């Protein structure tokens, strides 16, 4: 998958968002709960994993993303890009100040091992119930 190279180089923080609805308009962040913040090696690992996602053909599901990643540069003022992932239709939609139109909509193989690794990072197993 292609990511905006300058944004990848500038990213110091990623917010992981469990999406609760579609955004109110184009270019608006996806609503949902921020469930994690990644920095340092976690950022590098996640971006490398995303970049390694193999391409795929479009599948029809109506685009119902479950997760998004928001990338920030060191001032944390502005989202460089947000990537929303739908593992049903194998689509990623990206927007943000660093995203050229050619990268705004891409398709990935959601069954590939790299995609499954990304999904595992996004949705870790729930903690065991206390005894």
C-alpha positions as CSV (number, residue, x, y, z in Angstrom):
1,X,0.0,0.0,0.0
2,X,1.2,3.5,-0.8
3,X,1.6,6.0,2.1
4,X,2.5,9.7,1.7
5,X,6.3,9.4,2.1
6,X,6.9,12.9,3.7
7,X,4.1,12.2,6.2
8,X,5.5,8.8,7.1
9,X,8.9,10.4,7.8
10,X,7.4,13.2,9.9
11,X,5.0,10.9,12.0
12,X,5.9,10.8,15.7
13,X,2.5,9.7,17.1
14,X,-0.3,7.5,15.9
15,X,-3.7,7.4,17.5
16,X,-5.7,4.2,17.1
17,X,-9.4,4.9,16.8
18,X,-12.2,2.3,17.1
19,X,-14.6,3.9,14.6
20,X,-18.2,4.4,15.7
21,X,-19.8,6.0,12.6
22,X,-18.9,7.5,9.3
23,X,-17.6,11.1,9.4
24,X,-20.0,14.1,9.1
25,X,-18.3,15.2,5.9
26,X,-15.4,14.9,3.5
27,X,-12.1,15.5,5.2
28,X,-13.6,15.2,8.7
29,X,-12.0,12.8,11.2
30,X,-13.8,9.5,11.7
31,X,-15.7,9.6,15.1
32,X,-14.9,7.0,17.6
33,X,-12.9,6.1,20.7
34,X,-9.2,6.6,20.8
35,X,-8.0,3.2,22.2
36,X,-4.3,3.6,21.9
37,X,-1.4,5.9,21.2
38,X,1.7,4.6,19.5
39,X,5.1,6.3,19.5
40,X,8.7,5.5,18.6
41,X,9.2,1.9,17.4
42,X,5.5,1.3,17.5
43,X,5.0,4.0,14.9
44,X,7.8,2.6,12.7
45,X,6.4,-0.9,13.0
46,X,2.8,0.1,12.2
47,X,3.8,2.2,9.2
48,X,6.1,-0.5,7.8
49,X,3.3,-3.0,8.2
50,X,0.8,-0.8,6.4
51,X,3.3,-0.1,3.6
52,X,3.7,-3.8,3.2
53,X,0.0,-4.5,2.6
54,X,-0.4,-6.1,-0.8
55,X,-2.9,-4.6,-3.2
56,X,-6.2,-6.2,-3.9
57,X,-9.3,-5.8,-6.0
58,X,-12.4,-4.0,-4.6
59,X,-14.9,-6.1,-2.7
60,X,-18.4,-4.8,-2.2
61,X,-19.6,-4.1,1.3
62,X,-20.5,-0.4,1.3
63,X,-17.3,0.6,3.2
64,X,-17.8,0.1,6.9
65,X,-14.5,0.7,8.5
66,X,-13.8,-0.5,12.0
67,X,-10.5,1.1,12.7
68,X,-8.5,4.2,11.8
69,X,-5.0,5.4,12.4
70,X,-4.3,9.1,12.8
71,X,-0.7,10.2,12.2
72,X,0.7,13.3,13.8
73,X,3.9,15.2,13.5
74,X,5.9,16.5,16.5
75,X,3.8,19.6,17.1
76,X,0.7,17.4,17.5
77,X,-1.3,20.3,16.0
78,X,-2.6,18.8,12.8
79,X,-3.3,15.3,11.6
80,X,-0.9,14.5,8.7
81,X,-3.2,11.8,7.6
82,X,-6.0,9.5,8.8
83,X,-6.3,6.0,7.3
84,X,-9.6,4.2,7.8
85,X,-9.5,0.4,7.2
86,X,-12.4,-1.8,6.2
87,X,-11.4,-5.4,6.4
88,X,-14.6,-6.5,4.7
89,X,-14.3,-4.7,1.4
90,X,-10.5,-4.5,1.6
91,X,-10.5,-0.7,1.3
92,X,-8.5,2.0,2.9
93,X,-9.6,5.6,2.7
94,X,-7.0,8.3,3.6
95,X,-7.4,12.0,4.0
96,X,-5.4,14.8,5.6
97,X,-3.0,17.5,4.8
98,X,-0.3,15.2,3.5
99,X,-2.5,12.9,1.3
100,X,-2.4,13.5,-2.4
101,X,-5.7,12.5,-4.3
102,X,-4.0,9.5,-5.9
103,X,-3.6,7.9,-2.4
104,X,-7.0,8.7,-1.0
105,X,-8.6,5.4,-1.8
106,X,-6.7,2.1,-2.0
107,X,-7.5,-1.6,-1.8
108,X,-5.5,-4.2,0.2
109,X,-5.6,-8.0,0.6
110,X,-7.3,-8.3,4.0
111,X,-6.4,-12.0,4.1
112,X,-2.7,-11.4,3.7
113,X,-0.5,-12.1,6.8
114,X,0.5,-8.5,7.0
115,X,-3.2,-7.4,7.1
116,X,-3.9,-10.0,9.7
117,X,-1.0,-8.7,11.8
118,X,-2.3,-5.2,11.5
119,X,-5.7,-6.3,12.5
120,X,-4.2,-8.0,15.6
121,X,-2.4,-4.8,16.5
122,X,-5.6,-2.8,16.2
123,X,-7.9,-5.2,18.1
124,X,-5.9,-7.1,20.7
125,X,-7.6,-9.8,22.6
126,X,-9.6,-8.6,25.6
127,X,-8.0,-8.9,29.0
128,X,-9.1,-11.9,31.0
129,X,-11.9,-11.3,33.5
130,X,-10.6,-10.8,37.1
131,X,-11.0,-13.8,39.4
